[in-house]
């Protein structure tokens, strides 16, 4: 099985329509149900939601010095908002899970396999 990252990207300045507390509760329940389905299917590795890019710190090496800078690595309108790491049989299976995620969260979901030697 291959590990895939399903990532949700947000666009800075584009807020989703306001949601009532009931709508928020419904989406939360749908997300938790989907995560339960992923776990039950044995594909779940882990997932998480991230704070905004303004909370990022970039660490880079410059010669022998290590430099830290507040803020995102690149100035961009789009940023990673959250992700799942799944272990799926193939790309089609990962895409099927991504379809379920996007229908709940309403954000585009990028699906990418992890690189590296096969595990086993």
TILUM-299644 format. One record per residue: residue in one letter; x, y, z of N, C-alpha, C in turn. Coordinates in steps of 0.1 Angstrom, whole numbers, plus 2048, in hexadecimal, padded with zeros to 3 digits. Layout:
residues N
aXYZXYZXYZ ...
***
This chain:
residues 120
x8087F480080080080080980C800 x8048177FA80B8237F980582E802 x80D83680880884181080684D807 x7FA8538097F685F8017F386B80B x7F78778067F388380E7E7889807 x7DC88B80E7D18928087D18A080F x7D48AA8087D68B880E7CB8C1809 x7C68C98137BC8D38107C38E1811 x7C18E88067C78F58057BC900806 x7C090B80D7B791680F7BD922807 x7B492B8037B99377FC7B7943806 x7C294A8087C29558117B896080C x7B09658157A696F81179996980C x79895C80978C95680478694E810 x77D95481777794D82276A94581D x76893A82375C93282075093A825 x74493882073993F82473793D833 x73194683A72F94584972793884C x72A93285772392685A71C928868 x71092386970A92387671091987F x70E91A88C71390F89570E901892 x70290088D6FD8F38897048EE87C x7088F787370F8F386771D8EE86B x7248F68747318F28797318E487F x7268E28887258D588E7238CA884 x71B8CD87A7188C286F7258BF868 x72D8C98647398C685D7438BF866 x7448C387274D8BC87C7498AE87D x73C8AB87E73889D87F73B895872 x73A89C86773D89585A74C892859 x75489B85D76389985D76688E866 x76188E87276488387C75F876877 x75387587174E86986B757864860 x75C86D85776586984C772863852 x77786A85C784866862781858868 x77685686E77384887477283E869 x76C84285E76B83985277983584D x78283F84C79083D848797833852 x79583585F79B82C86979681E867 x78981D866782810865787809858 x78981084D78E80A84179D807841 x7A480B84C7B280884D7BB811845 x7B681C8407BF8258377C583183F x7BF83484A7C383F8527D183E857 x7DA8488557E784885C7E6854866 x7E48608617E186B86A7DD877862 x7D88818697D388D8627D389986B x7D28A58667D18B086F7CE8BD867 x7C98C786F7C68D486A7D18DD86F x7D58E68677E08F086A7DA8FE86D x7E29058767DF9138787E391A86B x7DF92786A7E292F85E7F193185B x7F593584F80393684C80A941853 x80294A85980995586180F94F86E x80C94387281293C87E81E93487A x82293486E82D92C86983B93286D x84592A86F85292E87185B925867 x86392C85F86B92585587992485B x87F91885B88D91685F895912853 x8A09198518A99168458B7917849 x8BF90F8428CE9108448D491A83A x8DD92283E8E492B8358F392A839 x8FA92283190791F835907916842 x90E91C84C90E91585990491B863 x8FD92585F8F392B8678E5925865 x8DD92586F8CF92186E8C792E870 x8BE9318678B693D8688A8939869 x8A194087289293E87388B94B86F x88094A86887895586486A953867 x86395C86C85495B86E84D95C861 x84295486083A95585483C94984B x83494884183593D83884293D82F x84593282A85193082184F939815 x84493980F84194180383594A805 x83595680082995E80082095A7F5 x8159547F980B94F7F07FD9507F5 x7F49517EC7E69527F07E19447F5 x7E69397EF7E292C7F37EB9277FE x7E691F8087EE9198127E790C816 x7F090381C7EB8F68217E38F982D x7D78F482D7CE8F68397CD8E9841 x7CE8DE83C7CD8D18437D08C683A x7D18BA8407D58AE8387D18A183E x7D18978367D088983B7DB881834 x7E187883C7EA86E8367E3861837 x7E185B82B7DA84E82A7E3844824 x7E08378277E782C8207DD825818 x7DE82680B7D48218027DA8177F8 x7D280F7F37D68057E97DC80B7DC x7D68167D87DA81C7CB7D582A7CB x7D98317C07D483F7BE7C58407BE x7BF8377B77B08387B67A98377C4 x7AF82F7CC7A982E7DA7AB83B7E1 x7B78417E07BA84E7E67B18597E1 x7AF8597D47A68637CE7988627D3 x7948557D57868537DA7858597E8 x78F8587F178E85E7FE78F86D7FC x7978737F37988817F178A8877ED x78387F7E57758847E076C8857EC x76D87C7F676587D80276988980A x77688C80B77B8978137768A480D x7788A68007758B37F97668B57FA x75D8AB7FA74F8AD7FA74B8B2808 x7538AF81274F8B48207558C2822 x7628C481F7698D08237688DB819 x7648D780C7628E180276F8E87FC x77A8E28007878E77FB78D8DD7F1 x7958E27E779B8D87DE7A58D07E7 x7A68C37E37AF8BA7EA7B98B57E0 x7C68B77E37D18B27DB7D58A57E1 x7D789B7D87DB88D7DB7E988B7D6 x7F28877DF8008847DA8058787E2 x80C86F7DA8128647E181F8687E8 x8238617F28308637F883A85C7F0 x8468637EF85185D7E78598547F0 x86084B7EB86A8437F38688357EF x87182D7F587081E7F38648187F9 x85F80E7F38538077F8856802806 x84C80380E84D7FD81C8497EE81C x84F7E782584B7D98258547D282E 
***
